Amino acid sequence: MSDLQQQVQNTIDELVESGAERALQVAVYKDGDLVVDAVAGTDPATGRAITGDSPIYSSSSRSARRSTSSSCAP
């Protein structure tokens, strides 16, 4: 396991263990190559451990505001 992979895994494990997050997936690509593939937590609906294949919904209100602002700009 690379140092970066271990650092990311440790960080998301800490976030889940602290209760700050229920589950996390992190994928990092560099030049088209997967360099980090980390998961932590459980699915609150089923109690099953999250895997790299688990679908996780995510959203960002910041991105929506930015895209709305840029599309409305004169």
C-alpha positions as semicolon CSV with decimal commas, in nm:
position;residue;x (nm);y (nm);z (nm)
1;M;0,000;0,000;0,000
2;S;0,140;0,340;-0,097
3;D;0,195;0,615;0,159
4;L;-0,077;0,827;-0,002
5;Q;-0,324;0,538;0,004
6;Q;-0,246;0,477;0,373
7;Q;-0,280;0,847;0,461
8;V;-0,617;0,874;0,288
9;Q;-0,740;0,548;0,442
10;N;-0,634;0,658;0,791
11;T;-0,807;0,994;0,747
12;I;-1,140;0,853;0,630
13;D;-1,128;0,581;0,897
14;E;-1,088;0,855;1,160
15;L;-1,379;1,054;1,014
16;V;-1,609;0,752;1,027
17;E;-1,495;0,643;1,373
18;S;-1,549;0,996;1,511
19;G;-1,905;1,006;1,376
20;A;-1,833;1,299;1,146
21;E;-1,921;1,079;0,847
22;R;-2,122;0,756;0,809
23;A;-1,938;0,627;0,506
24;L;-1,683;0,756;0,257
25;Q;-1,532;0,657;-0,074
26;V;-1,222;0,829;-0,210
27;A;-1,071;0,768;-0,552
28;V;-0,771;0,961;-0,677
29;Y;-0,651;0,942;-1,034
30;K;-0,321;1,078;-1,162
31;D;-0,254;1,083;-1,535
32;G;-0,543;0,840;-1,582
33;D;-0,411;0,588;-1,330
34;L;-0,593;0,503;-1,008
35;V;-0,351;0,586;-0,724
36;V;-0,590;0,583;-0,425
37;D;-0,900;0,369;-0,379
38;A;-1,017;0,395;-0,018
39;V;-1,348;0,318;0,154
40;A;-1,472;0,332;0,513
41;G;-1,799;0,291;0,699
42;T;-2,125;0,105;0,659
43;D;-2,447;0,156;0,470
44;P;-2,690;0,295;0,730
45;A;-2,987;0,128;0,559
46;T;-2,842;-0,224;0,554
47;G;-2,551;-0,219;0,799
48;R;-2,325;-0,370;0,531
49;A;-1,968;-0,248;0,493
50;I;-1,910;0,000;0,212
51;T;-1,699;-0,132;-0,076
52;G;-1,544;0,033;-0,379
53;D;-1,851;-0,078;-0,575
54;S;-2,106;0,071;-0,334
55;P;-2,315;0,352;-0,484
56;I;-2,295;0,665;-0,269
57;Y;-2,506;0,973;-0,338
58;S;-2,321;1,300;-0,315
59;S;-2,408;1,658;-0,392
60;S;-2,258;2,000;-0,360
61;S;-2,464;2,314;-0,320
62;R;-2,152;2,517;-0,389
63;S;-2,120;2,371;-0,740
64;A;-2,487;2,437;-0,809
65;R;-2,453;2,801;-0,704
66;R;-2,139;2,846;-0,912
67;S;-2,292;2,693;-1,224
68;T;-2,615;2,890;-1,176
69;S;-2,418;3,212;-1,129
70;S;-2,209;3,153;-1,436
71;S;-2,510;3,065;-1,651
72;C;-2,698;3,379;-1,541
73;A;-2,406;3,617;-1,584
74;P;-2,462;3,877;-1,861
